[in-house]
């Protein structure tokens, strides 16, 4: 099967490496997505192990669609019966960008009608109750070209299951995981976040260091599919549990000025199953002392969300005074402020453009 995983812009190379690691083949990389080939075992692996993908989609077809007739015929030609049973649900959702077929509701109706017509001819039924398993059909019409998918994930992959609540400006788990990967966190690393918020960097670092599959604590849409052998999931979950490195020397140290954030980080670390590796304390950034040999990863306040820009700039200046970035104490700081380096007081060894939600940011990397 052809499988497609959307991701946040800037994380394509990180995701590609993850896909190769789980056995995905014949990769194709484009902006915000990576496509590859694999069977249902790879679908299960992808959902369990990919820390930077947003979801795992089976690509059923792609074709030109400049009219509703072309869209209808293109969808009707897809062998949906290979997946969808006669009692299963098959809702439709998607989007259209820079295309003649710009009305999403109309596209939804046409696609639904085409699938129904296809299944009518296969199952010899005039009506479908849709009370069985759910097969979410997704479409993406880009520049008059339609892509039709089945969503195997359900709730997006960044929902790991450990962060039920968060502080006001959380960083997305998939973005945090990508930064952790770029920071080269290993099984014996010490990771420090001087402004840890809800503890996302600490937990994602622990997952990486201890080889914990980020999806191990949640379920996925395709686990209930009749078209997918249930033993696949049983086997892959068993392998994931056995792969955890329980003896790693990894440590995560988090600090925050807000007591409620300290409590929240500790609570989330417990839910994530990594509490024994995470220590969180209340401390103002002005009193922070670098830990020798540690990797510092942080997401300081932006100004747009929590503080005004001048207050954020003062924090950047304090960070520069308190941290000692270099080869022995690498630092990875994400910020949308274009003048971050001037306030921090040191030019980054490398910068990488990333998006935190809709906010364009730079990851400032100090490692020399």
CORGI-V148968 format. One record per helix or strand. SS is the DSSP state (helix for helix, strand for strand). FROM is the first residue (numbers start at 1). LEN is the number of residues. Records with the same first field share a line. If there is no record, write none. Layout:
SS = FROM-LEN + FROM-LEN
//
This chain:
strand = 2-6 + 25-6 + 33-5 + 53-1 + 57-8 + 89-1 + 92-6 + 134-1 + 136-7 + 145-7 + 190-4 + 251-6 + 278-5 + 295-4 + 331-5 + 350-7 + 359-8
helix = 12-11 + 40-10 + 68-9 + 80-3 + 104-20 + 173-10 + 200-10 + 221-4 + 230-14 + 259-14 + 275-3 + 285-3 + 309-14 + 340-5
//
